[in-house]
Amino acid sequence: MTGVAVIGCGKIAQTRHIPEYAANPKAEIKGFYDLNRERAKQLAQRYGGKAYASVEELLSDDGVEAVSVCTANHTHASISIQALKAGRHVLCEKPMATTLE
């Protein structure tokens, strides 16, 4: 079973990523991070796992093996790179970045 966490808990996370992880017997939801901490807490109560206070806290949890990056487009690259450097598998919503650089 793979421990997954969701970074960014808006519409795409709520309608696709989270329910699909919850339905996948090979995935275990470890938690959520969102700028809106209350939203992350509500999702943790509904699906299990933890509401993390920061991306750094989420990525420091050894139980988190993979993340879905579902944040605003301009943050995709930086958060994905941060997660990869932390040794996590990354599923990033499109676009990966807003510029070629």
N, C-alpha and C positions, 0 to 999 in steps of 0.2 A: 504494500500500500504506500502511496506517495503522499506526503504531507504538503498541502498547498495552502497558499494564502493569497488574498486579493488586495491589491493596492489600488485604491480608487473605487468607491462603492456607488457610483452613479447608475444611470439607466442600463448601460450595456452590461455592467457587472451583475445587476439585479435580475435582468431578463435572460441573460445567456450564461455567463461564466459561473456564477454561484449555483443556480439550479442544476447546471450540467455537472459540476463537481459533486454536488450533493447526491445526484443520481448515479454517479460512477462508483462502482464497488471497489475500484482500484485507487480511489482518491479519498483522502481524509482532510477535511477543512480544518486548518490550524488557526486561521484567524483573518482579520481584516484591518486595514488602515485606510482612513479617509480624513481629509482636512476637517470634515464635519464629524467630530468624535462621536456624537450621539448616534449618527447613522451607522457607524461602525459597531457601536455597542448593540444597537437593535438587531443588526445582522448576526452578530455573535450569539445573541440570545436565541434567535430563530434557528440558526444553522449549527451552532456549536462553535467552539474555538474561542479565541481571545480578540478583544479590540485593542490593538497596539496604539501607543501614544505617538509613534514616529515610524518612518520607514526604517531607520537604523535599528530600532528595537525589534521590529519584525524580522529584519535580515539577520539579527544576532541570535535568533531562536533556532537552535540546531534541528528542531523538529520540522522546520519549514524547508522543504527540499526544492519547491518550485513556486513561482509566483505568476499571477496574471497582473499585468500592468494595464489598468483601465482608467488612467488619469487623463487630464487634458493633453491634447496633442503635443503642445510645446514642452511637456515634461517627460514624454515617452523615452527619448534617448537617454537622458541623464539617469532616470530611475532604472531603466533596463541595464545600463552599464554598471551602475552601483550594485544591482542584484547579481549580475554575472561575476563581478569582482568578488562578491561574497560567496561565490560557488553555487549559486542557485540556478536552476533551470528557469527560463523566462518565456512566457507567452505574452507578447505585446500586441495590444490593439493597434490597428493601422491609423495613421502612418507611423512608421518607426521613428521618424524625425521630421521636422518641418523645413530643414535645409540639407543640402548635400554634405556640408561640413559636419 
